Amino acid sequence: QVQLVESGGGLVQAGGSLRLSCTASGRTFSSYIMGWFRQGPGKEREFVVSVTRSGGNTNYADSVKGRFTISRDNAKNTVYLQMNSLKPEDTAVYYCAASNKFDYRTTYSVGDFGSWGQGTQVTVSS
Protein backbone atom coordinates (compact mmCIF):
# COMPACT_ATOMS: atom_id res chain seq x y z
CA GLN A 1 0.00 0.00 0.00
CA VAL A 2 0.96 3.59 -0.56
CA GLN A 3 -0.32 6.59 1.35
CA LEU A 4 -1.60 9.47 -0.76
CA VAL A 5 -2.30 13.09 0.16
CA GLU A 6 -3.94 15.53 -2.26
CA SER A 7 -3.72 19.30 -2.19
CA GLY A 8 -4.51 22.27 -4.40
CA GLY A 9 -8.28 22.27 -4.52
CA GLY A 10 -10.34 25.40 -4.11
CA LEU A 11 -12.91 27.75 -5.56
CA VAL A 12 -12.42 29.10 -9.07
CA GLN A 13 -14.54 30.86 -11.65
CA ALA A 14 -15.56 29.14 -14.85
CA GLY A 15 -12.76 29.36 -17.38
CA GLY A 16 -10.13 29.42 -14.68
CA SER A 17 -7.39 26.97 -13.77
CA LEU A 18 -6.27 24.91 -10.81
CA ARG A 19 -3.39 22.55 -10.24
CA LEU A 20 -3.85 19.57 -7.95
CA SER A 21 -0.97 17.69 -6.39
CA CYS A 22 -0.83 14.26 -4.84
CA THR A 23 2.19 13.20 -2.82
CA ALA A 24 2.84 9.58 -1.96
CA SER A 25 4.66 7.92 0.88
CA GLY A 26 5.25 4.32 1.68
CA ARG A 27 6.17 1.83 -1.01
CA THR A 28 7.89 2.79 -4.25
CA PHE A 29 5.83 5.45 -6.01
CA SER A 30 7.22 4.67 -9.44
CA SER A 31 5.86 1.13 -9.30
CA TYR A 32 2.25 2.35 -9.53
CA ILE A 33 -0.02 3.50 -12.27
CA MET A 34 -1.46 6.75 -10.90
CA GLY A 35 -4.91 8.10 -11.52
CA TRP A 36 -7.30 10.88 -10.68
CA PHE A 37 -11.01 10.33 -10.05
CA ARG A 38 -13.76 12.72 -9.07
CA GLN A 39 -17.12 12.53 -7.37
CA GLY A 40 -19.66 15.25 -7.88
CA PRO A 41 -22.66 15.93 -5.64
CA GLY A 42 -25.06 13.01 -5.83
CA LYS A 43 -22.92 11.21 -8.38
CA GLU A 44 -20.78 8.13 -8.45
CA ARG A 45 -17.02 8.38 -8.42
CA GLU A 46 -15.76 8.62 -11.99
CA PHE A 47 -12.45 8.17 -13.74
CA VAL A 48 -10.70 11.32 -14.91
CA VAL A 49 -7.22 10.33 -16.06
CA SER A 50 -4.37 7.91 -15.48
CA VAL A 51 -0.64 7.89 -16.18
CA THR A 52 1.82 5.05 -16.58
CA ARG A 53 4.66 4.35 -14.20
CA SER A 54 7.17 6.24 -16.32
CA GLY A 55 4.79 9.07 -17.13
CA GLY A 56 5.11 8.35 -20.81
CA ASN A 57 1.49 7.41 -21.52
CA THR A 58 -1.80 8.80 -20.35
CA ASN A 59 -5.49 7.95 -20.62
CA TYR A 60 -8.11 10.70 -20.32
CA ALA A 61 -11.84 10.65 -19.92
CA ASP A 62 -13.53 12.29 -22.89
CA SER A 63 -15.03 14.96 -20.64
CA VAL A 64 -11.62 16.40 -19.76
CA LYS A 65 -9.57 15.81 -22.90
CA GLY A 66 -7.83 18.95 -24.07
CA ARG A 67 -8.47 20.74 -20.77
CA PHE A 68 -6.76 18.61 -18.11
CA THR A 69 -3.16 17.38 -18.06
CA ILE A 70 -1.70 14.74 -15.79
CA SER A 71 2.01 14.52 -15.04
CA ARG A 72 4.21 12.84 -12.48
CA ASP A 73 7.58 13.42 -10.91
CA ASN A 74 8.86 10.12 -9.57
CA ALA A 75 11.79 11.82 -7.86
CA LYS A 76 9.31 13.81 -5.78
CA ASN A 77 6.78 10.99 -5.37
CA THR A 78 4.15 13.36 -6.74
CA VAL A 79 1.50 13.32 -9.43
CA TYR A 80 -0.14 16.48 -10.70
CA LEU A 81 -3.38 17.38 -12.39
CA GLN A 82 -3.40 20.67 -14.26
CA MET A 83 -6.98 21.72 -14.90
CA ASN A 84 -7.67 24.50 -17.40
CA SER A 85 -10.85 25.94 -18.88
CA LEU A 86 -12.78 24.72 -15.86
CA LYS A 87 -16.53 24.37 -16.08
CA PRO A 88 -19.20 24.28 -13.35
CA GLU A 89 -19.72 20.59 -14.14
CA ASP A 90 -16.13 19.93 -13.06
CA THR A 91 -17.19 20.68 -9.50
CA ALA A 92 -16.39 17.60 -7.43
CA VAL A 93 -14.15 16.08 -4.83
CA TYR A 94 -11.02 14.97 -6.65
CA TYR A 95 -9.23 11.83 -5.52
CA CYS A 96 -5.75 10.60 -6.28
CA ALA A 97 -5.35 6.82 -6.57
CA ALA A 98 -2.64 4.23 -7.14
CA SER A 99 -2.88 0.95 -9.02
CA ASN A 100 -0.56 -2.01 -9.41
CA LYS A 101 -2.36 -3.25 -12.51
CA PHE A 102 -0.29 -4.05 -15.58
CA ASP A 103 -1.93 -2.14 -18.43
CA TYR A 104 -2.93 1.50 -17.99
CA ARG A 105 -5.30 1.25 -20.96
CA THR A 106 -7.57 -1.11 -19.04
CA THR A 107 -7.02 0.47 -15.63
CA TYR A 108 -9.83 2.95 -15.15
CA SER A 109 -12.35 1.43 -12.74
CA VAL A 110 -12.55 2.30 -9.07
CA GLY A 111 -11.81 -1.33 -8.24
CA ASP A 112 -8.56 -1.24 -10.24
CA PHE A 113 -7.02 1.15 -7.72
CA GLY A 114 -6.02 -0.10 -4.29
CA SER A 115 -4.83 3.08 -2.60
CA TRP A 116 -6.72 6.36 -2.33
CA GLY A 117 -6.18 9.82 -0.97
CA GLN A 118 -8.69 11.64 1.19
CA GLY A 119 -9.83 13.91 -1.64
CA THR A 120 -9.71 17.63 -2.30
CA GLN A 121 -12.71 19.81 -3.14
CA VAL A 122 -12.82 21.67 -6.43
CA THR A 123 -15.67 24.13 -6.90
CA VAL A 124 -16.19 25.97 -10.17
CA SER A 125 -18.60 28.90 -10.07
CA SER A 126 -20.50 30.10 -13.12
N, C-alpha and C positions, 0 to 999 in steps of 0.2 A: 504494500500500500504506500501511497504517497499522500502527503498532506498539502492541500491547496488553499491559498488565500487570495481572493480577488480584491481589487481596489480600482478606483477611477470612475465609479458611477456618479450620477448627479442629475440635475435638472438642466435641460437645454432647450432652446427654441427650435422649432422645425427648420430644417436646413442647416443646422449647426453640426458640430463634431464633438466626439468624445473619444478618449483612448482608455480602454480597460487594460489592466495588468493582472496577471495571475502568477504568483510566485510559489514554487514547490519546495518542499523539504522532505526528507526521508530517503527513499530509494532513488536510484539513478534516474534523473529527469529525462535524459536523452533516450531512455529505453521505452518511452511511452509515446503513443499517438496522443496528441492533445486536441481537445475540442472545446467549443463554446456552445452552450444551449441557452435558451431563454424561456421564461414562463410569464405570459401576460395575465392580467386579471381574469379569472374565470376560465383560463385556458390550460391545456396540457403543456407540459414541457416539450419544446421543440428544438430540433437540431438547427444550428446556425452555420457552423463551419468546423472543419478539422484540418490538422496539419500533420504531416509525417514526422518521423523521429528526427530526420535531418533538416526538416523545414523546406525541403525541395518540392514537395507537392501539397496541394491544398484541395479541399472539396467544400464548395459553398452551397447553401440553400439558395434556390432561385430568388427568394424574396430579398436577399441582401447582395446578390452579385453586382459588382460594379460600384458598390457603396462601402462595403466593409472589407477590411484586409486583415488577415491573421499573419502573425510572424512569431518566431521564437528565438530566444537567445539561450542556447544550452549552457553557455558559460555562466550565465546569471540565473539559471533554473527558472526562467520566466517566459511566459507566452503572452502576447499582446493581441488586442483586438482594436484596430483603428476603425471608428465608425464615422462616416461622412454622410452628408445629405440626409440627416436623420428625419424620420417621419413620426407622427404621433403613434402610428401602429407599431413602431419599434419599442414603445414603452413596455417594460418587462423587468423582471429580475433576471440578471444574466449570471449564468453559472459556468465556471471553468471545470473541465473534467479530463481525466486521464484514462487511457485504454491500453491494454497489452495485447490487443488483437493484432493480427498479422497484416491485413490489407486495409488501408485507410479508405479505399473506395467502397467497401462494404461495412464500414464502421461508422454508423450514424444513428443508431438507436440508443435510447437511454440505457438499456440493458447491456450495451457493448462497453460501457464505461464503468469502471469499478471504483474510482475515486472522484470525489466531488468537493468543490469549495462550498462556502456558505452562501454565496450569491451576493451580487451588488445591484442596487436599484438604478435603473435608467428610466428617466421620465422625460418625454419629449412633448412640449406644449405647442399648441397650434397658434 
